[in-house]
Amino acid sequence: MNNLTLHQLRCFDAVVNHGSFQAAADQLFRSQPTVFAAIKSLETQVGVSLLDRSSYRVKLTDAGRSFYGHARVLLQEYEKLEDHITQLSMGVEAELHVVIGDLSPLTETLSLLRRFFDASPSTRLHLHFEAISGPWERLRDGNADLIFHHIDASDPGLEYIELQNVQLIPVVAPGFLSFPVSDNILPEQMRDYVQCVIRDSATHSKPRDYYLMDGARSWTVSDQLMKKEIIVQGMGWGHMPDYLIEEDLRTQKLLSIKGLHLKGGQVRLVAARNRNIPHGPVAQKLWSYIQDQCQ
């Protein structure tokens, strides 16, 4: 086994895929006798017959089928190593750090990233989920190549690509309030009810709270899905992004209390990066890809 070579395995793989020694030789730009000798040598070293040569099209034996499953994994890993070495030699970064903020729609954001990284399999993705000012902190500290979040568009240190608007709607579960739901509810009326808010994930920035009712009891959670479930269960009320509760509002599993006094809000989600840090080729390629997708 110590004398197995990459050449032997590649010849074996080509014969399996093309069904003949000649077709494999053509694909590998080798002579037919060279490929045949490589397979014969491989079978001698392994100690079993790997190919059934009794018919016109060469087929795997049972032992060959088992061996090929493991050999193919080894070849695929070697191909990944070759790609990685190529990237390193070109100065291409081997990993990227991307932050998804708490208001970004997870399905759409991950779908966008999946399509890009399918074409960059040798780049390792470090995906982080942060809330409130956590994404900004990572970007400012140079710990993120890119964030999906809302930003202060007037900040000259940031460049961004506009993605979508998200409406923030104050909602309650049916029966949560002791008075009728209407569009005329006053903030003072909500002070006796637990308000559920997202916990700021920043570690050394001044913590921020949005829509927090002065004087009201509050519970903090780490993400929007947990917040939604607490509200659905009638354990509190709060502002939710519209894309997460469209179906719940339609079926009246949740009720909007947006109105004259509880107005809700809107944020503009963007992909953003720090202008003041260098961006490698893959990070720049991802940036260009997002720009193309948003045109």
Secondary structure, DSSP 8 states (H G I E B T S, - for coil): -TT--HHHHHHHHHHHHHSSHHHHHHHHT--HHHHHHHHHHHHHHHTS--EE-SSSS-EE-HHHHHHHHHHHHHHHHHHHHHHHHHHHHTT--SEEEEEEETTS-HHHHHHHHHHHHHT-TTSEEEEEEE-TTHHHHHHHTT--SEEEE---TT-TTEEEEEEEEEEEEEEE-TT-SSS---TT--GGGGTTS-EEEE----SSS----SS--TT--EEEESSHHHHHHHHHTTS-BEEEEHHHHHHHHHTTSSEE--SSS---EEEEEEEEEETTS---HHHHHHHHHHHHHT-
